[in-house]
Amino acid sequence: MADETKPKETKKDAAGAAEQAKPAAKSEKKKKEVTRREFNWLALGWTFFAAAAGAGLTAMGRFMFPNVLTEPPSSFKAGFPADFAIGIVDTRFKERYRVWIVRNEEGIYALSTICTHLGCTPNWLEAENKFKCPCHGSGFYMTGINFEGPAPRPLERHRIIMAEDGQVLIDKSRIYKQEAGQWSDPDSFLSLT
């Protein structure tokens, strides 16, 4: 009776089990082998990953080493008073220090080259005897007083004093505004009389 409850194995069942074992072995073997197409896709994926990681690290490195903008010193010696002609705007310091030095009969003053409208750099027009801003047309007399265009106030002056060696010393860290009554300050104008 014990034999009757147990199903008998047939040759078909044994052959079926052997066939089922073969595909499993093949699939294990297939998993281990990488085809050329799969390898190319993997290589392409890792290449893109490495490129993206490199670009990200480069961008982060840029913030670690920012561009340094060197500014000229806030004070500089412009030369001796005799180097500046009366009634002439000296433009030698416009590019490097952003300053015009003007001498009149009473003395010397240093004007900022920054327009009081929107911060553009006016040009000295010697033929017209005025500063003219190319951005919006503001005009300034040789004294720095605005007379045309949208500029709301005159150009600013910088501190100007005589250094110990007799040279003119300009200090750009100190500014003087005409509308605030600061042009009467003795450091805004170097008196030579």
Secondary structure, DSSP 8 states (H G I E B T S, - for coil): -HHHHS----HHHHHHHHHHHHHHHHHHHHHHS--HHHHHHHHHHHHHHHHHHHHHHHHHHHHHS--------SEEEEE-GGGS-TT-EE-TTHHHH-EEEEE-SSEEEEEESS-TTTS---EEETTTTEEE-TTT--EE-TTS-EEESS--S---EEEEEE-TTS-EEEEEEEEE-GGGTGGGSGGGSEE--
